[in-house]
Amino acid sequence: MRRKTGRFPVKIRFVWALLLAFAMVAAGCTVSQSPLPDTTTTRQPADVPVADELTLHTEGIGPYEVGDEAEFVIAGITNAIGGWDADSSDEASPVQLPECGDASSRVVSWGSLALVFVRGYARETFVSWSFGFDPVSGNSDDLRGLGLRTEAGIGLGATRQELEDAYRAGLEITNQPAIDSAIFAIDKAQEPHLSGKLDSSGPQGIVDLIQIEPTC
């Protein structure tokens, strides 16, 4: 797969991430973790996956599913690919959070992989992920070399043709020629579903963002 550095300034890329429900700004930060209340959840990351087993899908990422406890997911991903780069629970973090109704949200990121968690009903749980917007650097490059892909084999750097071949009738692409970009959705009528962005509105466009929609 070929990759190319985002051609737009961070400000424009931030607008795109906001429109796609992952509003984050580039920033470095230290990390602190909020304690969780006692729950009856007993799942443990005993069989830790490696990075190439962290398949991106609508139910979650690898073995970690939407609805799992936040610390269970964070511990498992950390064991697989290393420590995170940004955590919005840090008081000094300027990472902007998605609106999640009455629930408070949290974003933890590993390079361009960002996971969203919400706290509600005395639990903090995993609700969605995005891959392709790094809140530390503000670009779409896979700086940590994670190489994550969907079950159909689509990841950052996939061509428009590869995207069309993988999803066919389920794929909807909307060109945005004014800013030379395009957005896409896969099986849009379903909730949740995959969506994302191409870095060009033409046939030469490549995937530089993929995520679960809605965010929370």
Secondary structure as GFF3:
##gff-version 3
##sequence-region A 1 216
A	DSSP	alpha_helix	10	19	.	.	.	ID=ss1
A	DSSP	three_ten_helix	51	53	.	.	.	ID=ss2
A	DSSP	beta_strand	56	57	.	.	.	ID=ss3
A	DSSP	beta_strand	60	61	.	.	.	ID=ss4
A	DSSP	beta_strand	64	65	.	.	.	ID=ss5
A	DSSP	alpha_helix	70	81	.	.	.	ID=ss6
A	DSSP	beta_strand	86	87	.	.	.	ID=ss7
A	DSSP	beta_strand	104	110	.	.	.	ID=ss8
A	DSSP	beta_strand	113	120	.	.	.	ID=ss9
A	DSSP	beta_strand	123	131	.	.	.	ID=ss10
A	DSSP	alpha_helix	160	167	.	.	.	ID=ss11
A	DSSP	three_ten_helix	168	170	.	.	.	ID=ss12
A	DSSP	beta_strand	171	176	.	.	.	ID=ss13
A	DSSP	three_ten_helix	177	179	.	.	.	ID=ss14
A	DSSP	beta_strand	181	186	.	.	.	ID=ss15
A	DSSP	beta_strand	193	198	.	.	.	ID=ss16
A	DSSP	beta_strand	207	213	.	.	.	ID=ss17
###
